[in-house]
Amino acid sequence: MKMMSSRSSVSLGVLLLLAAIISAGAADPDILTDFVVPSDTDPSGIDGAFFTYKNLVTGNSGDPAKLTVTKATHAEFPALLGQSVSYAALVFGAGTVNPPHIHPRASELLVVVQGPLLVGLVDAARNGTVYTQTLETGDMFVFPKGMVHFQFNNGTDVVARAFSAFGSATPGTISLPAALFGSGIDDAILEKSMHTDKATIDHLKQGQAPPSPGPSPGSSSSAAAALLPSRWAITLLLCFAASYYFYL
């Protein structure tokens, strides 16, 4: 019994160390220059326009019946590559929701510029405790990296607007409804996991578009970014395994 306990402790330590190492690799890498010049750009031709992005607000007029999101990640704004920061502008039509989702590579700092807006996050470390708050104009809320969270305009006739800053040039977004019901997971697995029947699963699948494709693998930076979601998944598996050994 003592030997088993010692072996479990060693396994737990190894798994937690591996999880920490892999999680650390899921952040934006440090760069050795002040900024990164895209391979298709002549460095001698860079001017103020390279560091300027004008479409975050003008590209999001908002639809009063929908949630509209415009992003300024390195895909839209190449000067952000290596800077560990990005932005999004969100316009919430009355009654619209940004469904539960995670950003695997960044924390999110949201500021409401036209409220109110109900926000919340799930603290998995505390048995799935849900923290919610109704934000008014000027209020801020932070969503820690990798935690499930959502935003909801529960008003009936008021548009809500917010800006989100992210601690990564490519924060990534994994929508839980789309990941579960729009990704091709076998119905039998979903039925057993959700303790329901096929008719309910089919109903939940309606309107769930498949995940958007990732960046094209044309550059080394895009290829490196494409590896990050799999590292995130491995980290989750390692943490799960660590908890299993802990309870042996």
C-alpha positions as CSV (number, residue, x, y, z in Angstrom):
1,M,0.0,0.0,0.0
2,K,2.9,2.3,0.9
3,M,4.6,1.4,-2.4
4,M,1.4,2.2,-4.3
5,S,1.1,5.5,-2.6
6,S,4.7,6.4,-3.4
7,R,4.3,5.4,-7.1
8,S,1.1,7.5,-7.3
9,S,2.9,10.5,-5.9
10,V,5.7,10.2,-8.4
11,S,3.3,9.8,-11.3
12,L,1.3,12.8,-10.1
13,G,4.5,14.9,-9.9
14,V,5.6,13.8,-13.4
15,L,2.2,14.5,-14.9
16,L,1.9,17.9,-13.3
17,L,5.4,18.8,-14.5
18,L,4.6,17.8,-18.1
19,A,1.3,19.7,-18.0
20,A,3.1,22.8,-16.8
21,I,5.8,22.5,-19.5
22,I,3.2,22.1,-22.3
23,S,1.0,24.8,-20.9
24,A,3.9,27.2,-21.0
25,G,4.4,26.4,-24.6
26,A,0.9,27.5,-25.4
27,A,1.7,31.2,-25.0
28,D,2.9,33.5,-27.7
29,P,6.7,32.9,-28.2
30,D,9.1,35.8,-27.4
31,I,10.6,37.5,-30.4
32,L,14.2,38.6,-30.8
33,T,13.3,41.8,-32.7
34,D,11.0,44.8,-31.8
35,F,8.4,43.6,-34.3
36,V,8.1,41.0,-37.0
37,V,8.1,41.9,-40.7
38,P,6.0,39.5,-42.8
39,S,7.9,37.5,-45.3
40,D,6.0,39.2,-48.2
41,T,6.8,42.7,-47.0
42,D,9.8,44.8,-47.9
43,P,11.2,46.2,-44.6
44,S,12.4,49.4,-46.3
45,G,8.8,50.2,-47.3
46,I,7.4,50.0,-43.8
47,D,5.8,53.2,-42.5
48,G,3.1,54.2,-40.0
49,A,0.4,52.4,-42.0
50,F,2.0,49.1,-41.1
51,F,1.2,49.7,-37.4
52,T,-2.3,51.0,-38.1
53,Y,-5.6,49.1,-38.3
54,K,-8.8,50.9,-39.2
55,N,-11.4,48.2,-39.5
56,L,-12.1,47.2,-35.9
57,V,-15.0,49.6,-35.5
58,T,-15.8,50.7,-39.1
59,G,-16.1,47.0,-40.1
60,N,-18.7,46.3,-37.4
61,S,-21.8,48.4,-37.8
62,G,-23.7,45.8,-35.9
63,D,-27.0,44.0,-36.6
64,P,-29.7,44.7,-34.0
65,A,-30.9,41.1,-34.4
66,K,-27.5,39.4,-34.1
67,L,-24.2,39.1,-32.3
68,T,-21.5,40.7,-34.5
69,V,-17.8,40.3,-33.8
70,T,-14.9,41.8,-35.6
71,K,-11.4,40.9,-34.8
72,A,-7.9,42.4,-34.9
73,T,-5.6,39.4,-34.5
74,H,-2.4,38.9,-36.4
75,A,-4.5,37.4,-39.2
76,E,-6.2,40.7,-39.8
77,F,-3.4,43.0,-38.5
78,P,0.0,41.5,-39.3
79,A,1.9,44.0,-37.1
80,L,0.5,42.2,-34.1
81,L,2.6,39.1,-34.7
82,G,4.9,38.5,-31.8
83,Q,3.3,41.3,-29.7
84,S,1.1,39.1,-27.5
85,V,-2.0,41.3,-27.9
86,S,-5.1,41.5,-30.0
87,Y,-8.6,43.0,-29.9
88,A,-12.2,42.3,-30.8
89,A,-15.3,44.5,-31.1
90,L,-18.6,42.9,-30.1
91,V,-22.1,44.2,-30.8
92,F,-24.9,42.4,-29.1
93,G,-28.4,42.7,-30.5
94,A,-31.2,42.5,-28.0
95,G,-31.5,39.0,-26.7
96,T,-28.3,37.7,-28.3
97,V,-25.7,35.6,-26.6
98,N,-22.0,34.8,-27.2
99,P,-22.3,31.1,-26.3
100,P,-20.0,29.4,-23.8
101,H,-16.5,29.2,-25.2
102,I,-12.8,29.3,-24.3
103,H,-9.7,31.1,-25.6
104,P,-7.0,28.5,-25.2
105,R,-4.1,30.9,-25.7
106,A,-5.1,34.1,-23.9
107,S,-6.9,35.8,-21.1
108,E,-9.6,38.3,-22.1
109,L,-10.2,41.8,-20.6
110,L,-13.7,43.0,-21.7
111,V,-14.9,46.6,-21.3
112,V,-18.5,47.5,-21.9
113,V,-19.0,50.8,-23.9
114,Q,-22.8,50.5,-24.1
115,G,-24.5,48.4,-21.5
116,P,-25.9,46.6,-19.8
117,L,-24.4,43.2,-20.5
118,L,-24.5,40.0,-18.5
119,V,-21.3,38.1,-18.4
120,G,-20.1,35.0,-16.6
121,L,-17.4,32.3,-16.3
122,V,-17.2,28.8,-15.0
123,D,-14.6,28.0,-12.3
124,A,-13.9,24.3,-13.0
125,A,-11.4,24.2,-10.0
126,R,-14.3,25.0,-7.7
127,N,-16.7,22.3,-8.8
128,G,-18.0,24.3,-11.7
129,T,-19.0,27.4,-9.8
130,V,-20.5,30.0,-12.1
131,Y,-19.6,33.7,-11.5
132,T,-21.9,36.2,-13.2
133,Q,-22.1,39.9,-13.2
134,T,-24.2,42.5,-15.0
135,L,-21.9,45.1,-16.4
136,E,-22.9,48.7,-17.1
137,T,-21.3,51.2,-19.4
138,G,-17.6,51.6,-18.5
139,D,-17.4,48.4,-16.4
140,M,-14.6,45.8,-17.1
141,F,-14.5,42.0,-16.5
142,V,-11.6,39.6,-16.9
143,F,-11.9,36.1,-18.2
144,P,-8.8,34.0,-17.2
145,K,-7.1,32.0,-20.0
146,G,-8.8,28.7,-20.8
147,M,-11.9,29.2,-18.6
148,V,-15.3,28.7,-20.0
149,H,-17.2,32.0,-20.3
150,F,-20.1,33.8,-22.0
151,Q,-21.7,37.1,-22.6
152,F,-25.5,37.8,-22.9
153,N,-27.5,40.8,-23.8
154,N,-30.7,39.9,-22.0
155,G,-32.4,43.2,-22.8
156,T,-35.4,43.3,-25.1
157,D,-34.8,46.4,-27.1
158,V,-31.3,47.6,-26.3
159,V,-28.0,47.0,-28.3
160,A,-25.0,46.4,-26.1
161,R,-21.4,47.0,-27.2
162,A,-18.1,45.9,-25.8
163,F,-14.4,45.7,-26.7
164,S,-12.2,42.8,-25.7
165,A,-8.4,42.8,-25.3
166,F,-6.5,39.5,-25.4
167,G,-3.1,38.5,-24.2
168,S,-2.1,36.9,-27.5
169,A,-1.9,37.8,-31.1
170,T,-3.8,34.6,-31.8
171,P,-6.0,33.9,-28.8
172,G,-8.1,31.2,-30.5
173,T,-11.8,30.6,-29.8
174,I,-13.4,27.2,-29.1
175,S,-17.2,27.4,-29.0
176,L,-18.5,24.6,-26.8
177,P,-21.8,24.1,-28.7
178,A,-20.0,24.0,-32.0
179,A,-17.2,21.8,-30.7
180,L,-19.7,19.3,-29.3
181,F,-22.5,19.4,-31.9
182,G,-20.9,20.7,-35.1
183,S,-17.6,18.8,-35.2
184,G,-18.7,15.4,-36.3
185,I,-18.5,13.6,-32.9
186,D,-20.4,10.3,-33.3
187,D,-24.1,10.5,-32.1
188,A,-23.8,7.5,-29.9
189,I,-20.9,9.2,-28.0
190,L,-22.9,12.4,-27.5
191,E,-26.1,10.4,-26.5
192,K,-24.2,8.6,-23.8
193,S,-22.2,11.6,-22.7
194,M,-25.3,13.8,-22.4
195,H,-27.6,11.0,-21.1
196,T,-30.2,11.7,-23.8
197,D,-31.5,10.3,-27.1
198,K,-30.7,10.7,-30.7
199,A,-33.7,13.0,-31.4
200,T,-32.4,15.5,-28.8
201,I,-28.8,15.3,-30.2
202,D,-30.2,15.9,-33.8
203,H,-32.1,19.0,-32.5
204,L,-29.0,20.3,-30.7
205,K,-27.0,19.9,-33.9
206,Q,-29.3,22.2,-35.9
207,G,-27.6,25.6,-36.6
208,Q,-24.2,24.5,-35.4
209,A,-21.7,25.3,-38.1
210,P,-18.5,23.3,-38.3
211,P,-15.4,25.0,-36.8
212,S,-13.8,27.5,-39.1
213,P,-10.6,26.3,-40.7
214,G,-7.3,27.4,-39.1
215,P,-4.6,29.5,-40.6
216,S,-3.1,28.3,-43.9
217,P,0.2,26.5,-43.3
218,G,2.1,28.7,-45.7
219,S,4.3,30.3,-43.0
220,S,6.3,28.9,-40.1
221,S,4.4,31.1,-37.7
222,S,1.0,29.7,-38.9
223,A,2.3,26.2,-38.7
224,A,3.5,26.8,-35.1
225,A,0.1,28.3,-34.2
226,A,-1.6,25.3,-35.6
227,L,0.2,23.1,-33.0
228,L,-1.1,25.0,-30.1
229,P,-4.7,23.6,-29.9
230,S,-3.3,20.0,-29.7
231,R,-0.9,21.1,-26.9
232,W,-3.9,22.5,-25.1
233,A,-5.8,19.2,-25.5
234,I,-2.8,17.3,-24.2
235,T,-2.6,19.5,-21.2
236,L,-6.2,18.8,-20.3
237,L,-5.6,15.1,-20.7
238,L,-2.5,15.2,-18.5
239,C,-4.4,17.2,-15.8
240,F,-7.2,14.6,-15.9
241,A,-4.7,11.8,-15.6
242,A,-3.0,13.6,-12.7
243,S,-6.3,13.8,-10.8
244,Y,-6.9,10.1,-11.5
245,Y,-3.5,9.1,-9.9
246,F,-4.1,11.5,-7.1
247,Y,-7.2,9.6,-6.0
248,L,-5.7,6.1,-6.3
